[in-house]
Amino acid sequence: TIIKSVDNILGKSLKNPEVYRFLLNSLLGTFDLSGEIPNDEAFVYIAENYYLKELAPWVNENFIERLKKHINDLKPTLIGASAPQLILSDTSANKLSLYDLKSCYTLVIFWNPECEHCAEYLAELKNTYDSYNEKYFQVFAVLATDNQKLWKIYIKDNKFKWLNVYDATKKKDFIQTYKLFMIPRIYLLDNN
């Protein structure tokens, strides 16, 4: 796994403090959400097991405090955690709760109708979704922007039959909760 590889690489680099420092900083940056290989679990592991255990003596207290906050922000969406609740409105302004879905698996996707990557992914997802029963697989597609008019047109034109929702309050609390630094952002949930 990535975690074992991280420990292996860093363990071997301890003999040379400069190499260790370079590798530790590089790995943390690589697995951050804005890094080359975003991986929340690896990022949190490195942060908690190296930086917060004072195995990175070159960092200052301000960095450690920001890192602790970032870790706490990431933990609700890590694999194995229960997904944070979403209560949003559908295209008819009816409130829908993520927790009320009864399928075995639910794919939550945050998207924008003006995003090319989203369009490509949603086209593939539609083919997959159309071949499954709703009791087994459901999609909870969340508009990540305010362009409701274009969103409704896009849904209709593409015949998306899954649950399409948006934040009618325009608070968009889910942006911080689900770490929407880029879209599409996708979570696959089981029924627990």
C-alpha positions, -999 to 999 in steps of 0.1 A, spaced: 0 0 0 10 37 -2 13 39 36 38 10 37 58 25 8 59 59 26 72 43 58 97 22 38 111 52 18 112 75 48 128 48 70 156 43 46 162 80 41 167 87 79 204 81 74 207 113 54 187 142 71 187 163 40 172 135 19 147 127 47 136 163 49 132 166 11 113 133 8 90 140 38 81 175 25 77 162 -11 54 133 0 32 156 21 28 180 -9 23 152 -34 -6 137 -15 -23 170 -6 -55 179 -24 -36 203 -46 -7 179 -52 2 156 -81 -15 126 -65 -42 138 -42 -47 111 -15 -64 123 17 -55 91 36 -18 92 28 -17 130 35 -33 125 70 -11 95 77 21 114 69 9 145 88 -1 126 119 28 101 120 57 123 111 49 160 114 27 159 145 50 134 162 78 159 159 97 139 133 99 171 112 119 194 135 124 221 108 87 231 108 74 258 131 44 259 154 23 280 130 27 253 104 18 225 128 -14 244 139 -25 249 103 -17 212 96 -38 201 126 -67 222 112 -63 208 77 -63 172 91 -94 178 111 -111 192 80 -102 161 60 -112 135 85 -150 136 79 -145 125 43 -118 99 47 -125 63 36 -143 45 64 -160 77 78 -197 83 75 -203 109 48 -213 143 61 -251 149 57 -263 168 27 -299 182 26 -303 199 -8 -331 208 -32 -339 189 -64 -349 206 -97 -385 210 -84 -372 226 -51 -381 195 -30 -356 189 -2 -336 156 -5 -314 141 22 -284 120 14 -291 100 45 -325 90 33 -312 71 2 -318 34 5 -295 20 -22 -266 -4 -15 -242 22 -31 -245 59 -37 -222 79 -58 -220 116 -47 -207 138 -74 -201 175 -72 -201 191 -106 -207 221 -128 -224 221 -162 -197 244 -175 -169 220 -166 -155 199 -195 -141 172 -172 -175 169 -155 -193 165 -189 -169 137 -198 -174 119 -165 -211 124 -164 -215 109 -199 -197 78 -188 -216 77 -155 -249 79 -173 -242 47 -192 -232 29 -160 -262 43 -141 -287 33 -167 -276 -3 -164 -282 -6 -127 -313 -9 -104 -318 22 -81 -320 -1 -51 -284 -12 -58 -268 20 -71 -280 56 -68 -264 89 -79 -267 121 -58 -254 148 -82 -247 181 -66 -245 214 -85 -213 230 -71 -220 265 -85 -250 289 -88 -259 285 -125 -292 268 -119 -307 278 -153 -279 261 -172 -279 232 -148 -316 224 -154 -311 226 -192 -281 203 -190 -299 178 -169 -329 178 -193 -308 177 -225 -287 148 -211 -317 129 -196 -301 124 -162 -326 103 -142 -306 103 -110 -311 127 -81 -299 161 -92 -297 186 -63 -285 221 -55 -281 244 -25 -312 266 -26 -299 285 4 -268 295 -15 -247 289 16 -227 261 0 -214 248 33 -207 215 15 -178 232 -4 -157 233 28 -171 200 42 -164 180 11 -132 198 1 -143 210 -33 -110 225 -44 -116 210 -79 -145 194 -96 -157 169 -104 -153 156 -68 -166 121 -64 -174 99 -34 -187 64 -35 -207 55 -4 -220 22 9 -253 19 28 -236 25 61 
